[in-house]
Amino acid sequence: MDILRFITAGSVDDGKSTLIGRLLYDTNSIAEDQLEAIAKATKNKEDGEIDLALLTDGLRAEREQGITIDVAYKYFHTDKRKFIIADAPGHIQYTRNMVTGASNAQLAIILIDARHGVTEQTKRHTYLAHLLGIQHLVVAVNKMDLREYSQEVFTQIQQDYTTFFTPLRGEEASEVVFIPMAALNGDNIVKRSANMAWYAGKTLLEHIEQVSVHQDIVQKEARFQVQYVLRPQTDALHDYRGYAGKVLSGIYRKGDSITVLPAGLETTIKTIEFAEKEIEEAFAPMSVVLHIADNIDISRGDVFAKPTELPTPSQEMQATLCWMDNKVLKSGAKYLLQTNSRRVRCVVRELIDKINIQTLEKVEATEGFALNDIGTIVLKTADSLPIDRYTHNKTNGSFILIDEQTNNTVGAGMISEIL
């Protein structure tokens, strides 16, 4: 079976954790001992009902406040597919956690409270999902039970969201799926709701089981970045030298010609190891050990690419940045830039603009980037990096910014132009 990675996002109290808890509960994906522990921790519930949100809200502070703070990952499967769920926090203070959870997601579930409709945080999460290249969106209009399961309420929210989303996504906006639900009661989560007979679409589980997630990472240009140089220097492995890392995209085969970047030296792949066995080819996202025909000085962060499809080496780039720090980002600030396993120093040369989440208009960034601001910047790195545009190759076109003093991740970026 294939694996679908998806994220739930939305405003505070939209019911994200309850939705996931209901999904796990109704698919019998909760162990008995875990169910007993949740039942004991449940407060203020009648008739023996358990608080399903506790399945994902594992931190003490989360249970005390009734909100999600950290990204919680849950795993379950049905007869048709395996799933990895990321439950992202809804509070604006933790938007950066949502970016982390969405970075590897193939589908996003945007929750909307039927009482409140489309909010600013709904728009922010939708925009982030769009920036991160998540192609499949489900808009879950939750808590329909608190609006008497009204079709008119659902239709109005659908129209409001479409009005916001169409200019952002263009023709692809038609791919968004809208599902009315009540996660607390299980309406349209796994079982079809008798309270909303007017809804003729699929339940949430039916949709995520059947949605076609096109795995295009293998069709991209080949990118392999060295994470570790294996050189045991023992009597048994005296001449052993392998380069361990992850195939970021594309396919590598035994005998392929490759160029080692940033040095630009050419060689060929002699052997490929996977799980201590030799294989003929490796493809994304496998973690393998490559052996090459020539003795070349190679270190952590170097990229193996094919001579006919090389990335562009550059020290300057324009990128879309999501700022995640309480300290305001100013032009001229210096940080560490990390792309996969390569880390270099960089300076922010220019803050071009910021996005007004409400209108999607670009505004001047004269006052810098505050927490959760999204906008366009120009960076200059100390060393040349073999990079791609994010829209062309997500795995080699994204990065994070790290504060050298605190070692905190302060920004997540997607390369839009290589200068």
N, C-alpha and C positions, 0 to 999 in steps of 0.2 A: 504494500500500500504506500501511496505517496503521503507527504506531510504538508499540511497547511498551517502556516504561521499567521496568526491574526492578532490584532490589538483592539481593545475596547477603550474608547475615549469619550469625554464629554464633560459637562460642568459638574460641580459638587452636588451630591445627592440626586444625580440622575438615575442611579441604580446600577452602576457598572458591576460592582462586586456582587450584588444580588443576582444580576443576570448570569454571571459566570457560575455562581453557586447553584442556581436553578438548572443551568445546562449540565453541570456535573451530576447533580442530584437526579435529574430525570433520565440521564443516560446510565445510571448505576455505576458511576465512575468514582465513588467515594468509599474508602475502606471503612469497615464497621467501627474500628477503634477511633478513627478520625471523626466519624459521625457522632459517636458517643461523647467525645471531647467537646465538639461544637455544641451539642445539646446541653452539656453542663455549663458552658460559657455563655449560653443565651440568656439574655435578660429582657424583661418587659414583653414577653410573648405569651399569648394565651393558647389554651387547648393543646399544649405540647408542641406547638409550632417552633421550629428552630430558625435561628438567624443565619440565612445562607451566606450573607456577606462575610461572615467570619471565616469562611473557607479560604478567602484570599487576603483579608485584612489580618495579617499575622503579627504585625508589630503592636506592642503594648499601647503606644501612643495612638495608633490607628483605631484600636478597639475602644479606647477611652473617649476619643473625639468623634468616632463614627465616620471617619473619612479615610481615604486611601492616600498614603504619603509616598511609599516606595512602589516601584513596579513589581508586581507579583506574577510569577510564571506558573502556569498549571498545564498538565499534560493529560490527555485522554484520547480515546479512540472509539470508533464504531466499526461496524463490519465493512464500511466503505473507505474510511480514511483515518489517518492519525492527525492529531491537532496539538499545537503548542500555542497557548493563550498568554498574552501579556495584558494584565489589568493595569492601566495607566491612571495616575492620580488626576482628579478633575480640578483641584484648586490651582489658581493661576500661579501661585508661588512655586508649584512643582511642575510647571510646563516642561522644564528641562528633562524631567524623568520620562515624560511622554515621548520626547524626541528619542531618548535611549531605547524605549520599548518598541518604537515604530521603525527603527532603523533597519530591521531585518524582516519586517512584516510584509506579507503578500496581500493581505486584506485588512481593512479597518472597519470596525463597527463604531459609528458615531451615534452616541445616545443623546436623545432629546427628551426632556421632561415635558409631557403633554400639557402640563399646567403653565409652563413658562415659554415654550416655543423656542425658536432659534435665538441663542444668546451670543454674546461676544466670544465666550470661551468655545462655543460650538464652532464659530467661524475660525477661531485661531487654530483649533485642532484640525479642522478640515483643510485649512491652508497649509499646515505642516505636513499633513498626509499627502497633499498635492506636491509639495516641494520635495518630499522624500521619494516620490515616484510610485506611491502605492496606487495601483491601477483599479483595484476592486473596492468599492465602498458600499456599506450597508448603513442606511440611516434608520436606527431603531427608535421609533416613537414610543417611549416607555410610559408607564403609569397611566395607561388609558382607562384603568378602572376608576381613577380619580376624576376623570372627565366623562363618566357614564358611557364609556366605549363609543364616543361620538365619532361618526364618520366625517362630519363637518370639521371637527377639530383636527383630525388626521389630515384631511385634504388641505386645510389652510396651512398647516406646518409644512406639508409637502410643497406647496406653492412658494412659501417664504424661503425655504431652503434652496429650491431650484432657482429662484430669482438671484440669490447670492452666488450659487455655485456655477451657473451657466457661463458667465463671463470669465470665470477662472479656468474651467475645463473645456469650454467650447463644445464641440460636437460630442465629445466623450461623456458629457454630463448625462446623456441618456442611459449610460451604463450603471448609474446609481440605483440601488434597490431600496425601496421604502417598506418597512414592516411595522405595523401597529402591534404593541404587545403590553403585557403586564407581567413583568418578571417575577414579582412577588408571588403571583398566583400560577405562573407557568403558561399564561396565554400566549400562543404562537411562538413559544421557545422550542419545545420538542413536539408538543401536541397542538393540534389546531384548536383555536378558541371558539367555543360555542357562543361566546358573548359578542363576537365580531363576525357574524355570518356574512356581512357585506364585504369582507376581505377575501379575495379569491386567490391570492398569491401563496407562496411557499412559507413554511415555518422557517425560523432561523436555522435550525439544524439541517433541514432539507436543503436550504440554500448553500450553506458552507460545505455540505457533503458533495454537492453537485457542481459548484462553481469551478470553471476551468481556469486553472492557474498556469499560464504558459511559462515554462521554464526556459527562458531565453539566455541565461547566463552562460550556457555552454556554446551558444552561437556567437558570442562576443569574441573580440580579438584576445589571443592568449596572453594572460598576465599571471606570473608566478613571482611572489616576493619571498626572499630568504628570511626565515626567522631564526635559524640556528645553523652554524657550520659544525658538522659532525666529523671529528678527527680523533678517534680513540687512542692512536699511537701505542697500541699493545702489540705483543709478538704475533698474536693471531690475526690482528687487523692492522698490520704495519703500514700498508699503503692506502688504507681506507680514507676517503674524503667524500662526504655527501653533504648535500644542501637541503635541509629540512624546511618545509614551509607549506603554505596552502595555495592551491590553484585558485586564484581569484576569479578567473573567467577563462573560457576557451578550453582547448584540448592540447595536451602534449603527448607526443609519441616517441618511442625509441628511435633514434636516428635523426630526429628533427634538428634543423639548424636553428640556433638561437643567438640573440644578441644580449650581452650582459650590460645592463645600464646601472649607473650613469657612465661607466667607463667606455661603453660602445664597442667592446671586444666581442668577436664572433667565435662560436664553437658549436659542438653538436652534443645532443643528449646520448650518453652511452648506455645507461640503464635507469630504470625507474623502480623504486621500492615502495611497497605498500604493505603494512602489517608484516614486515620482515620477509616478504616474498617479492620476487621480481614480476612485474607486469608489463604489458606492451604499451599501454596508454593510461594517462591520468586526465581527468576532467574535473571542472569545478562542481562542487566545492571540496574536493578531496584534499586531505593532508598527506603529503608524500615526501620521499627523499629522492632528489635527482642527482645523478652522477654525470659529469661532463667529460669530454674527451681530452681537454687541455688543462694544464695547471695555470689557473688565473686567480689573481688576488680578488676574492669575493668576500663580502662581509654582510652582516645583518642589515636588511633594508634594501639590498640590491634587487633589481627586477630582471627576470628572464622574459624576453619577448621574442617573437619571430621577426626576422629581418624585413619581411614584407608588410608588417602591421605594427610598426613601432609607435609607442606613446610619444608625446611631445615633451622634450626636456625643457624646463623653464624655471626661472627664479621669481617670476611675477605671475600673479593670477588674480582674476576677478571672481568673487564668490558670493553666494547667498549665505548669510550667517544668521543663526539663531543664537542670541546672546543669553547666557545662563548664569551670570554672576550678578551679585548685588552691587559690585563696583562698576561704575559707568565706564564703558569702552570709549576711549578717545583716540583720535588720530595720533600716530607716533608711538603708541604703546607696543611693547615687545613681549612676545610669548614664545612658547614652544609649539610647533605645529607637528602633529603626528598623523601620518597617513599609513594605515595598516601597521607594519612593524618599523617603519622609518620615522625618525624624529629629528627635526632640525629647528634652529632658531629662526624667528621671523619678526617682522615689524609691520604694523598696520600703516600703510602709506596714505590711505584715503578712505573716508566714510562717504560713500556716494549718496545713498538715500535710505529711507526706512519705509516700511509698508504700513499704511493705515488699515488695520484689520477690518474695520467696519465698512470701508468703501473700496478697499484693495487699491487705493491710489498711492503713488509714491510721494513722500514728503522729504524735505531736507533733513539731514542728520547733523545739524550744526551743534546740537547739545550732546551729541554722542549717543551710544546705545545703552539704554537702561535694561534691567532685568526683563527677559521675554521679548525684547524687541527683535524684529526680523528685518533684514535689509541687505544692501549690497555694499561690499567693501573691496579694497584692493590690498593684497598682501605681497611682500617681498621677502624671500627666504634667503638664508645665508648660503645654502648650497642648491645646486640645480636638482629638480625633482622630475622623474619621468611620470607624467600625470596625464589624465584624460578629463574631458568635460563630463560632468555628472550625468547628463542626459544621454551621453554616449556609452559610458561604462561606470555604473554606480560604484563598483568595488574599488576602482582606481581613481575615482573622481570626488571622493569625500575625505574629510579630515576633522580633527578636533583641535582646539586650542587649549593649551595647558599653562596655568600660571606657574612660573618657575619657583616662586617663593613658597606657595602653599601646596603645589602639586595638584591643585583642583582643576578639573575640566571646566572651562569657563565659556566655551563656545563650540558649536557644531556647524560645519560648513559644507557646502556643495559647490564645486568649481563650475562656474558658468562660462568663463573665457580664460584662455591661456595667452598671456601677453608676451 
